[in-house]
């Protein structure tokens, strides 16, 4: 395969298109730096100017075939490729937005996206970020524009590679969409049962709608169904802290360790890029091991309060210090639905920020999270809800686990295709 070396700045415009002060649109669709993970958009904010909703960083205009690469903590993999945009699609200034120059006719932009987001390049850019003197690890657009990369001369072969890699991504996106639909279904049931108090009564009718007995709770200053009480999260599940590994413990391969960076904004855990420690030295830390279906939560930093479900993995997984994990028993998935949907309530994350102070450097303890209020229904009602939703979460975890395998395969095959070690026929 014949290749040529290119400099990113020679073939791409970076951050060329921005909102002008004299031409601010009345509404925008906005992506912040946590909105994309590995080319999957998990949240688009639809904002209006008249409501003063625009963040100060909402500046970068996204066009068709734009490459978005977060300049903050590159190892978190907040990057993506936008095939087709929408009106007033805007990205945070925390992204470098790359658009192929019009004169370039022999480069497939999607191929270049895959080239730019290879694992080795991500590590390279993250090392630069760690060495920069800023309040958090970050790069600037010059670190990307100055990269020298080799690409195949044949644009048709570039497209063949990008099509193959896109097919893997497509399956990951389908699994992610299925999981979103399953999660939405469990949320609907949770809201109807535990927020509107319309769980099935003894005649299988909605409790409150059919005159179920409600009792005023002084602490909550509201009514609760008879037999329910105003408790806290520790009444349902205890929260444990992780092990304090030393920086010298990290090795290339071994026992996986979940750190804060592995907890994603879409409530998933990325195990493909976990740090590792020696099996010989740390395999006896049973009290810090998690199983699939367990829930872990960040206890410090800018992502404090972020949580996710541990996917299936054939190997043991440990939890690092400043990551907490809820004790859900030997078969966590049986208690998972009620816990995860209780954590999904907006007041929970607000409580985290209020307790911690909400800054990038603040911490929260496991005891403080356990003390966050939670309405506790009767055991039988929680059990019925968990039984109904358990199959949903089994499928969700299976899809998450399949995605991890696909990501591992993608990260293994992509560089070999790009550098010509493997060849598509």
N, C-alpha and C positions, 0 to 999 in steps of 0.2 A: 504494500500500500504506500503510494507516494504521498508525502506530506509537505507542508510548508509552515514556517514559523510566522506567527502574527503577534502584534502588540494590540492589546484590547483597545487602547485609545485610538489606534489607527482605523479601526473598523466599526466602533460603536460610539455614539453620542451618550454621554452619561449626565443625567440630571439636566437635560437640555430644556425640557418642557415643564414650566411651572406656572402656577396661578399668578396672575398679575393683579396688583392692587386696584387697578382701574377696570378690571374685568372679572370680578368675583361672582361665581354662579350662585343662583338662589338656593340650590340644593346640591349635595354631593353624595356619592357612595364612597365611603372612606375605609382604607385599610391601614391599621396601625401595625407596629412591628411584631405584634403577637398574632396577627390575623392569619398568617400563612405558616404552615409547617410542611416542608418538603413538597411543595406544589399543591397542597390541599388547603383551600381557603375555609377556615372554620367560622369566620364571622366577618360580615360586611356591615358597617354602620351607615345607615341612611340618615343624613343630617340636613338641617335647614338653617340658612343664614339668618332668617328672621327670628329664630329662637336663640341666637348666639351660641350655637352648638359646635361651631368649627374649632377644633384644636389648633393651637398656633403652629403645629407641625404639619398641618394638612396643606401641603404645597405642591407635591410632585404629581404631574399629570401622567396617567397611565394610558398608553396607546396599544393598538393591536400588536401582538408579538413583543411586548415589553418583557424584559427580564427584571425581576425585583430581587435584590439581595440586601438583607438587613446588615447594616454596618455595626450593629450592637451585638456583641457576643456571637460571632459567626458559628461557634460550635453548637448553638441551639437550632441551627438549620432552618431559620426563618427566611426562606427564599422560594420563588415561584416563577412560573412562566404564564403570561396572560395571553391566551390565543385570541380571544375576542373580548373587547372592552365594552363598556356601556357609557352612556352620557355622563360626563363629569365624574369619571372614575379617578379618584385621587388617593395617593399614597403618602404616608408619613415621610418627613425628611430623614427619618431613621433608615430609610431604604436608599440604596443607590439604584436608580432606574436606568437600565441600558436599552437603547434603541439602535438597531442596525442602521448605519449610514446609507443613504439612498444610492450611493455609487457602488456599494458592495452587492454584487450579483452572484458570487460563488460561495456564499456562506448560508447554511441553513440555521436560522436563529435558534430553533429548538435544539438542534445538535449542540450549538455553542452553550446553551443553558446547561445541558448535561455535562459538557466539558468543564464549565466553570464551577459546577457544584459537586465535583468529585470529592471523595472523602479526603484525599491527600491535600487537595487545594484548600478545602475547608480548614483542615488542621494548620496549614501554612498561614492562612489569613488569621486564624485564631491566635497563633503564636505572635503575630504582629500586634494584634489587639491587646494581648496581655502585656506587651512591652511598652505600649503607649501610656503616657502620663495623663490619664483621665480618671474621672470618678468611677468609671466602670469600663471593662474591656471593650474597646471599639476600634474600628478601622475608619479610614476616610476613602473617598472615591478614588483618590490617587493610588491607593494600595491595589485597587482593582484595575484601574486604567493602565498601570505600568506592567501588568502581568504579560509575560511572553509565553505563548502556548502554541503547540503544534496541532494542526488540523489536516485531515485528508484533503487532497486537491480536488477530488471528485465530489461535487455537491450531491449527486445522486446517491453516493454511498453514505454521505452524511445523513441524508434523509432516510436511508434504509436503517441506519443505526438509531436515529431518533424515533422512527416508527416502532422499532422493536422495544426500545426502552419505554416508550409511551404506552405500549400494550400492558406492561407490568404495572405502570402507574395507574392505568385505567382500572385494573382489578382492585388495587388498593383503594381507589376512590369509590368504587361500587360498594366494597365492604364497609367503608366509612359512612356512606349514605344509608346503607341498610341499618347500621348501628344507630344512626341518628333517628331513624324512624322508630326503631325498637325503644330507644330511650324516651322518645316523645310519648309513646303509648304508656310506659310505666309512669311518666310524670302526670299524664291525664288521670290515671287511676289514683295516684297519690293525692293529687289536688282534690279530687272528688271525695275521697275517703277521709283524709286527714286535715284538710284546710276548710272544706265545706261541711265536714262531719256527716257525709252521706254514704258511709260504709253500709253494707247490707245488715239490716236488723234481723231478728229471729225469724221473720217471715220473708227474708231476702229482699226487703224493700229499702230504699234509701232512708237512713236513720232520721236525720233532721227534717227532711221533707215530709216525713210521715209522723211527725209529732214526737220524736224520741226525746226522752227526758234530758234537759240541759241544766247544768248547775253553774252558778256564777263563781268564778275563781278570783279571789281578791288580788293575788299576785299578778295574774294576767290581765285583770280588769276586763274580763270577757267571760262568756259562757263556754263551758266544755261539756261534752257528753258525760253522762253518769259513768263513773268508774275510771275516767281519765284523770291525769294530774299534770301539773306544770313542773317538770323536772329539768334535767340537763343531759348532755350527751353521754356522760359517764354512766347514766342509768341504763343505757342501751349497749354501749361498747367502751371498753377501756382503751386508752391511747398510750402506746409505748414509744420511747425514743430509740434512735439508732445507736450504733457503736461508733466510738470516736477513733476512727482510723488515722494513723499518722500519714503525712504526705509521702514518707519513704516506703509506705506499704504498697503503693500503686505499682502494678506491673502490667505488661501488655496483655497477657491471657491468664485466666484463672477463674476464681469465684467472682461472679458478677456482683456489683454493689450499686444499689439505687441511690443516686445523689439528687440534689435539687434540680440539676440541669436535665434530668431524665423525665421529670414530671411536666407534661405538656399542658397547654391552655385548653385543650379539648378533652381533658380528663382521661387521657391515655398515658401510658408509661412507655418510653422508648428504651427497650432493653438492648437494641442493636449497638448502641454507643455507650453502654455502661462501662464504668471503670472496673478494674479487676484487682483482686488480691490473691495471695498464695493459698492454694488449697491446703497445703501441709500446715500452714501457720494458723489458718482461720476457719477450718471446716467444723470446728467444735463449737462455734458461736450459735448454737441452736436457737437461743432466745432472741436473736436478731435476724432470723430467717423469715421470709414471707412466702406465702403460697398464692397460687392463682386465685383471684377473687378477693384477696386482701386489699385494703385501701390505704395508701400512703399519702402524707400531706407535708408540704414544705413549712418549716417552722421559723424561717428567717429570710431576709433579703427582699428584693423587689417583688418576688413572686410568692410572698408569704401567704399561706392559706390555700395555695393551689394544691389540688389533690388528684389522684388517679387510681384506676383499678389495675392491679398487677395481672398481666396476661399469663397464659400458660408458657412454661419453659421447662425443658427436660432437666435442667440443672438447678441447683440451689441458688437462691438470690438473697443477699444480705442487704441491710439498710444502714446507710451512713448516718453519722451524727447530724443533727439539725433536720432530719427527716423523721416524722412520726409515722407509726402504723397502728391501725385499729385492730384490736384482738376480736376476731369473729369466730373463733373456735377451729376445730379440725376440718370443718367443711364450710369455709367462709361464705360461699355463694348462697347458702341457705339464709343468711342474715343480711346479705349485701343489699337487696333492693330497698329496704326501708332506710338503711344508713345512707346510701349514696343519694337518694332523693331528698333526705333531710339535709344533707350537706349542700344540695343544689339550691336550697332556698336562699333568696337574696340576702336575708338578714344575717345568715351565717358568715358570709365573707365580710359584710359590714362590721359585724362583731369582732372579727379578727383584726381589722384595721383599727377599730376603736381601742382595743386592748393593747395592740402593739405600737400604736402611734402612727402607722401607715407610711413610714419612711423606708428607704432602701436598706437601712442598716438595722432596723428594729427586729426584735425577736419575740416569739411567743412560746410559752412552755406547754407541755402536754397537759398539765393540770389546768391551765387557763382555758385551753380548748375544751377539755372535759366539762368545764363549768359553764359553757355557753348554754343558754336555755333551750329546752326541747320539750314539746308537748308529747307526753308518753301515753299512748292508748292502752287499752287492755291487751294482755299478751295474745289472746286468741285472734284479735283483729290484726295485729302485726303479723302473726304467723300466717293467717289467711292471705294477707297481701303478699308476703314473701313467697308463698307457695304459688300464687298466680304468676308472679313476675320472675320467678327463678328460671323458667325456660328461656325467657327473653335474655336474661343476663348470661346464661350459658352460651347462647348464640352470639351475643356481643363479645364475650371473651374469646370464643372460637375464632370469630372474625378478626379480633385484635391480634390473636396469635398467628393467624394466617398472614396478616399484614406484616408482622415482624419477620416472618420467614421470607416473604416477598422482598422486604427491604434489605434483608441480609443478602439475598440472591442478587438484587439490583446492585448493591454496593460492591459485590464480588465481580459481576459480569461487566458492568459499565466501563470501568477503566481498561479492561482487557479488550473490549471492542474498540474503544476510543484510541488506544495506543497500537492497535493492529495485531495484538497477540492472538485474539480470536477474530475470525472472519465470517461474516454472514454470507450465505449463498442464496 
